[in-house]
Amino acid sequence: MQINNDSDGMQLALAWAAKGMYTTTPNPRVGCVIVRDGVVIGAGHTQPAGQAHAEIQALRDAGARGNDVRGATAYVTLEPCNHYGRTPPCSDALVRAGLGRVVAAMVDPNPLVAGQGLATLQAAGIAVSAGLMESEARELNIGFFSRMQRGVPWVRLKAAASLDGMTALHNGQSQWITGPAARDDGHAWRARACAILTGIGTVMADNPRLNVRAVATHRQPLRIIVDSRLEIAPSARVLEGAPALIVGAVGNPAREAVLRGAGHDVMLLPNEGSKVDLPALMRLLGQRGINELHVEAGTRLNGSLIREGCVDELLVYLAPCLVGDAQGMFSLPPLQDLERKIRLRFHEVVPVGEDLRVLARIIPSETPPEE
């Protein structure tokens, strides 16, 4: 591929970053390409946690192809790290390699980096710049930025509904409102998440597995069940295959012992009314390195998450059908004044098979409306 300008180089780096969509958590998805005279001489993306970052992969790729990177330009979608974590600093590796220029899409929000990586490169005589295609790079790592800047994951609430907003009949039947393409697409969103959250109501009604099946991935997200009274049966399918996190509010030592004995993590986060403290759960998940949290729950838990300010965006699949009086997407209290409505901003609306995928972001109440 011919790289004619910086935009071409960064666009390719972003494409490389996307190769780590399902694998890099809790690290950000980063891509790096090294270019000399318009020719890509090395490329790579961040590997699973504990393995090489994008810059190291690109340097190795260049070396394996017999290419000399001295004086070349590296395009990287996030500022090279400058600290020792599971791996050594990438900024030091770029300095040793003798790069002539490094173009970063954006500064790393991690306080352990936060401009220091670029400063190290610049001090070594490498020309640096940041900000090219910043919005695209941020979108790719929206969860990582949320965790670093707010201390909580980016929470995406998924629902599949008829055009009149219904997710299931009153008798519980919900399979299938949307078509197979939408269901497969939903698995891709599961796969990119660090964790999938549901409630005990959904577990009891549907007995879901909540794993990734429709797309190829070597990593299954952590499954989290909000279960205030620890009612979940040890035989529930959501508990199969890997340890899960069960979050309750009312202790039950016998049930806790059974669940922990099966390898699962159990914690109590009580709030008023013997309910789980959902904001506290979000903070805890941030501390545990969860970048993106994918929610597939019922109307009551959906409503509670929205009411308590825990949801950032809605991922809604709308089917071209009407089902009439049935169960809605969210249990929210009635309003007496439209000024109190929860405002959204459409981020993306695209057809998926016979259905429509709507990605809508919640506008914080203190944010003034756009003109």
C-alpha positions as CSV (number, residue, x, y, z in Angstrom):
1,M,0.0,0.0,0.0
2,Q,1.4,3.4,-0.9
3,I,1.3,6.0,1.9
4,N,1.0,9.4,0.3
5,N,0.6,11.5,3.4
6,D,0.2,11.4,7.2
7,S,-3.6,10.8,6.9
8,D,-2.9,7.6,4.8
9,G,-0.4,6.4,7.4
10,M,-2.8,7.0,10.4
11,Q,-5.7,5.4,8.6
12,L,-3.7,2.3,8.1
13,A,-2.5,2.4,11.7
14,L,-6.2,2.5,12.8
15,A,-7.0,-0.5,10.6
16,W,-4.2,-2.4,12.4
17,A,-5.5,-1.3,15.8
18,A,-8.9,-2.7,14.9
19,K,-7.3,-6.1,14.5
20,G,-7.1,-6.2,18.3
21,M,-10.7,-5.4,18.8
22,Y,-11.5,-8.6,20.7
23,T,-8.1,-9.3,22.4
24,T,-6.2,-6.5,24.0
25,T,-8.3,-5.8,27.1
26,P,-7.5,-4.3,29.6
27,N,-5.0,-2.6,27.4
28,P,-6.1,-0.2,24.6
29,R,-6.4,-1.3,21.0
30,V,-3.4,0.3,19.3
31,G,-1.9,0.0,15.8
32,C,1.4,1.1,14.5
33,V,2.9,1.3,11.0
34,I,6.4,2.3,10.0
35,V,6.8,4.1,6.7
36,R,9.8,5.1,4.6
37,D,9.4,7.0,1.3
38,G,5.8,6.1,1.1
39,V,6.3,2.4,1.7
40,V,5.2,0.5,4.7
41,I,8.2,-1.3,6.1
42,G,6.7,-2.6,9.3
43,A,3.3,-2.9,11.0
44,G,1.7,-4.4,14.0
45,H,-1.0,-4.1,16.7
46,T,-1.1,-4.6,20.4
47,Q,-1.2,-8.3,21.5
48,P,-3.1,-9.7,24.5
49,A,-2.2,-8.3,27.9
50,G,1.4,-9.2,28.9
51,Q,2.5,-9.5,25.3
52,A,4.1,-7.0,22.9
53,H,2.5,-3.6,22.2
54,A,1.9,-2.3,18.7
55,E,5.2,-0.5,18.4
56,I,7.2,-3.5,19.3
57,Q,5.2,-5.7,16.9
58,A,5.9,-3.1,14.1
59,L,9.6,-3.0,14.8
60,R,9.8,-6.8,14.9
61,D,7.9,-7.0,11.6
62,A,10.3,-4.5,10.0
63,G,13.3,-6.5,11.3
64,A,11.8,-9.8,10.0
65,R,11.5,-8.3,6.6
66,G,15.1,-7.0,6.7
67,N,14.0,-3.3,6.7
68,D,16.1,-0.6,8.4
69,V,13.8,1.7,10.4
70,R,16.4,4.4,11.2
71,G,15.0,7.8,10.2
72,A,11.6,6.4,9.2
73,T,8.2,7.6,10.4
74,A,6.0,5.6,12.8
75,Y,2.3,6.2,12.8
76,V,0.7,5.0,16.1
77,T,-2.9,5.4,17.2
78,L,-2.0,6.2,20.8
79,E,1.0,7.8,22.4
80,P,3.8,5.2,23.0
81,C,3.9,4.2,26.7
82,N,6.8,5.4,28.9
83,H,6.5,3.2,31.9
84,Y,7.1,-0.4,33.0
85,G,4.0,-2.5,33.3
86,R,3.7,-6.0,32.0
87,T,6.1,-4.9,29.3
88,P,8.9,-2.4,29.0
89,P,8.4,1.2,27.7
90,C,7.7,1.4,23.9
91,S,9.1,4.9,23.8
92,D,12.5,3.6,24.8
93,A,12.3,0.9,22.1
94,L,11.5,3.6,19.4
95,V,14.5,5.7,20.6
96,R,16.8,2.7,20.4
97,A,15.6,1.9,16.9
98,G,16.5,5.3,15.7
99,L,13.1,6.4,14.3
100,G,13.1,9.9,12.7
101,R,9.5,10.8,13.4
102,V,6.5,9.6,15.4
103,V,3.0,10.7,14.6
104,A,0.4,9.8,17.3
105,A,-3.3,10.1,17.0
106,M,-3.6,11.2,20.6
107,V,-2.0,11.6,24.0
108,D,-2.5,8.6,26.3
109,P,-5.0,9.3,29.1
110,N,-3.2,6.9,31.4
111,P,-1.7,9.2,34.1
112,L,1.4,6.9,34.0
113,V,2.0,8.2,30.4
114,A,0.0,11.4,29.8
115,G,2.5,13.1,27.4
116,Q,5.7,11.6,28.9
117,G,6.1,9.1,26.1
118,L,6.1,11.9,23.5
119,A,8.4,13.9,25.7
120,T,10.9,11.0,25.8
121,L,10.9,10.7,22.1
122,Q,11.3,14.5,21.6
123,A,14.2,14.6,24.1
124,A,16.0,12.0,22.0
125,G,15.7,14.1,18.9
126,I,12.7,12.4,17.3
127,A,10.2,14.7,15.7
128,V,6.7,14.1,17.3
129,S,3.2,15.3,16.7
130,A,-0.2,14.3,18.1
131,G,-3.9,14.9,17.2
132,L,-4.2,13.4,13.8
133,M,-7.5,11.4,13.5
134,E,-8.0,11.8,17.3
135,S,-11.7,11.2,17.2
136,E,-11.4,7.9,15.3
137,A,-8.7,6.8,17.8
138,R,-10.8,7.7,20.8
139,E,-13.8,5.8,19.4
140,L,-11.7,2.7,19.0
141,N,-10.8,2.9,22.7
142,I,-13.8,4.6,24.2
143,G,-13.9,2.2,27.1
144,F,-10.2,2.6,27.9
145,F,-10.6,6.4,27.9
146,S,-13.7,6.1,30.1
147,R,-11.8,4.0,32.7
148,M,-8.8,6.2,32.7
149,Q,-10.7,9.5,32.9
150,R,-13.8,8.6,34.9
151,G,-12.8,5.5,36.8
152,V,-15.7,3.5,35.3
153,P,-16.2,1.4,32.2
154,W,-18.1,2.6,29.1
155,V,-21.5,1.0,29.5
156,R,-23.4,-0.1,26.4
157,L,-26.9,-1.3,27.0
158,K,-28.2,-3.6,24.2
159,A,-31.8,-4.3,23.4
160,A,-33.7,-5.9,20.5
161,A,-37.2,-4.6,20.0
162,S,-40.1,-4.2,17.7
163,L,-40.7,-0.8,16.0
164,D,-43.1,0.0,18.8
165,G,-40.4,-0.6,21.4
166,M,-41.4,-4.0,22.7
167,T,-38.8,-6.7,23.6
168,A,-41.0,-9.6,24.6
169,L,-44.6,-10.7,25.0
170,H,-46.2,-10.7,28.5
171,N,-45.9,-14.4,28.5
172,G,-42.1,-14.0,28.2
173,Q,-41.8,-15.1,24.5
174,S,-39.0,-13.0,22.8
175,Q,-37.4,-15.4,20.3
176,W,-37.1,-14.0,17.8
177,I,-38.1,-10.4,17.3
178,T,-35.1,-9.5,15.3
179,G,-33.5,-11.5,12.4
180,P,-30.3,-13.7,12.4
181,A,-28.1,-10.9,11.0
182,A,-28.9,-8.7,14.0
183,R,-28.3,-11.5,16.4
184,D,-24.9,-12.3,14.9
185,D,-24.1,-8.6,14.9
186,G,-24.9,-8.5,18.6
187,H,-22.3,-11.2,19.2
188,A,-19.7,-9.0,17.7
189,W,-20.5,-6.3,20.3
190,R,-20.4,-8.9,23.0
191,A,-16.9,-10.0,21.8
192,R,-15.4,-6.5,22.0
193,A,-16.6,-6.0,25.6
194,C,-14.5,-6.8,28.6
195,A,-17.6,-8.1,30.5
196,I,-21.3,-8.8,29.9
197,L,-23.8,-8.0,32.6
198,T,-27.3,-9.3,33.1
199,G,-29.8,-9.7,36.0
200,I,-31.2,-12.6,37.9
201,G,-34.6,-12.0,36.2
202,T,-33.2,-12.7,32.8
203,V,-31.3,-15.7,34.1
204,M,-34.4,-17.2,35.5
205,A,-36.6,-16.4,32.5
206,D,-34.3,-17.2,29.6
207,N,-31.4,-19.2,31.1
208,P,-29.0,-17.6,28.7
209,R,-25.3,-18.5,28.2
210,L,-24.3,-14.9,27.4
211,N,-21.1,-16.0,25.7
212,V,-19.7,-15.1,22.2
213,R,-20.6,-17.7,19.6
214,A,-21.3,-16.0,16.3
215,V,-17.9,-14.5,15.8
216,A,-14.4,-16.0,16.1
217,T,-12.7,-15.0,19.3
218,H,-10.1,-16.6,21.7
219,R,-11.4,-14.6,24.6
220,Q,-14.8,-14.8,26.3
221,P,-15.9,-11.7,28.3
222,L,-16.4,-12.0,32.0
223,R,-20.1,-12.6,32.8
224,I,-21.6,-10.6,35.6
225,I,-25.0,-11.3,37.2
226,V,-26.8,-8.8,39.4
227,D,-28.6,-11.0,41.9
228,S,-29.6,-9.1,45.0
229,R,-30.6,-12.1,47.0
230,L,-28.2,-14.6,45.5
231,E,-31.0,-16.7,44.0
232,I,-29.0,-18.0,41.0
233,A,-29.0,-21.8,40.6
234,P,-25.5,-23.3,40.4
235,S,-26.7,-25.1,37.2
236,A,-27.6,-21.9,35.4
237,R,-26.0,-21.9,31.9
238,V,-24.5,-18.4,32.4
239,L,-22.2,-20.0,35.0
240,E,-20.9,-22.7,32.6
241,G,-17.4,-22.6,31.1
242,A,-15.6,-20.0,33.1
243,P,-15.8,-18.2,36.5
244,A,-18.5,-15.5,36.7
245,L,-19.0,-12.6,39.0
246,I,-22.3,-12.6,41.0
247,V,-23.1,-9.3,42.7
248,G,-25.7,-9.4,45.5
249,A,-27.0,-7.1,48.2
250,V,-28.3,-9.6,50.9
251,G,-25.8,-12.1,52.2
252,N,-26.5,-15.8,52.2
253,P,-23.4,-17.7,53.5
254,A,-24.6,-21.1,52.3
255,R,-25.2,-20.0,48.7
256,E,-22.0,-17.9,48.7
257,A,-20.0,-21.0,49.7
258,V,-21.6,-23.1,47.0
259,L,-20.9,-20.5,44.3
260,R,-17.3,-19.8,45.5
261,G,-16.7,-23.5,45.7
262,A,-17.6,-23.8,42.0
263,G,-14.9,-21.1,41.2
264,H,-17.2,-18.0,41.0
265,D,-16.6,-14.7,42.5
266,V,-19.3,-13.4,44.9
267,M,-19.5,-9.9,46.3
268,L,-22.1,-7.9,48.2
269,L,-22.7,-4.3,47.3
270,P,-25.9,-3.3,49.2
271,N,-27.8,-0.2,48.7
272,E,-31.1,1.1,50.0
273,G,-34.0,-1.3,49.7
274,S,-31.8,-4.4,49.6
275,K,-30.8,-3.6,46.1
276,V,-27.3,-3.7,44.5
277,D,-25.5,-0.4,44.5
278,L,-25.1,-0.1,40.8
279,P,-22.8,3.1,40.7
280,A,-20.5,1.4,43.2
281,L,-20.4,-1.7,41.0
282,M,-19.3,0.4,38.0
283,R,-16.5,1.9,40.1
284,L,-15.4,-1.5,41.2
285,L,-15.4,-2.8,37.6
286,G,-13.3,0.2,36.6
287,Q,-10.8,-0.8,39.3
288,R,-10.8,-4.3,37.9
289,G,-9.7,-3.1,34.5
290,I,-13.1,-3.4,32.7
291,N,-13.1,-1.0,29.8
292,E,-16.3,-1.8,28.0
293,L,-19.3,-3.3,29.8
294,H,-22.1,-4.8,27.6
295,V,-25.5,-5.0,29.2
296,E,-28.1,-7.6,28.2
297,A,-30.8,-7.5,30.8
298,G,-34.5,-7.1,31.4
299,T,-36.7,-4.0,31.6
300,R,-36.3,-3.5,35.4
301,L,-32.5,-3.7,35.5
302,N,-32.2,-1.7,32.3
303,G,-34.4,1.0,33.9
304,S,-32.4,1.0,37.1
305,L,-29.1,1.4,35.3
306,I,-30.4,4.3,33.3
307,R,-32.0,6.0,36.3
308,E,-28.8,5.7,38.3
309,G,-26.7,7.3,35.6
310,C,-24.7,4.1,34.8
311,V,-25.4,3.9,31.0
312,D,-23.5,5.7,28.3
313,E,-25.1,4.5,25.2
314,L,-27.9,2.3,23.9
315,L,-27.4,-0.3,21.3
316,V,-30.9,-1.0,19.9
317,Y,-31.9,-3.4,17.1
318,L,-35.3,-2.4,15.8
319,A,-37.3,-5.0,13.9
320,P,-39.8,-4.0,11.2
321,C,-42.8,-5.3,13.1
322,L,-45.4,-4.3,15.7
323,V,-46.4,-6.5,18.6
324,G,-48.7,-4.3,20.6
325,D,-49.1,-4.4,24.3
326,A,-46.0,-6.2,25.6
327,Q,-42.8,-5.7,27.6
328,G,-40.8,-2.6,26.9
329,M,-37.1,-2.0,26.8
330,F,-36.8,0.0,30.0
331,S,-38.8,0.3,33.2
332,L,-38.7,4.1,33.8
333,P,-41.1,6.2,36.0
334,P,-43.7,8.4,34.3
335,L,-42.9,12.0,33.7
336,Q,-45.1,15.0,34.5
337,D,-42.9,17.3,32.5
338,L,-41.2,16.7,29.2
339,E,-38.3,18.9,30.3
340,R,-37.2,16.0,32.5
341,K,-36.9,13.5,29.6
342,I,-33.6,11.7,29.1
343,R,-32.0,13.1,26.0
344,L,-30.1,11.1,23.5
345,R,-27.9,11.8,20.5
346,F,-28.0,9.4,17.6
347,H,-24.4,8.3,17.0
348,E,-25.0,5.7,14.3
349,V,-28.0,4.3,12.5
350,V,-27.4,1.5,10.0
351,P,-29.3,-1.4,8.5
352,V,-28.3,-4.9,9.7
353,G,-30.1,-7.5,7.6
354,E,-33.8,-6.8,7.7
355,D,-33.4,-4.8,11.0
356,L,-32.0,-1.4,12.0
357,R,-29.2,-0.9,14.4
358,V,-29.4,2.3,16.4
359,L,-26.5,3.5,18.5
360,A,-27.7,6.4,20.7
361,R,-25.6,8.1,23.4
362,I,-27.1,9.5,26.5
363,I,-26.6,13.2,26.9
364,P,-25.7,14.1,30.6
365,S,-28.4,16.3,32.1
366,E,-26.0,19.2,32.6
367,T,-25.0,19.3,29.0
368,P,-26.8,22.1,27.1
369,P,-28.7,21.0,23.9
370,E,-27.1,21.6,20.6
371,E,-28.4,24.5,18.5
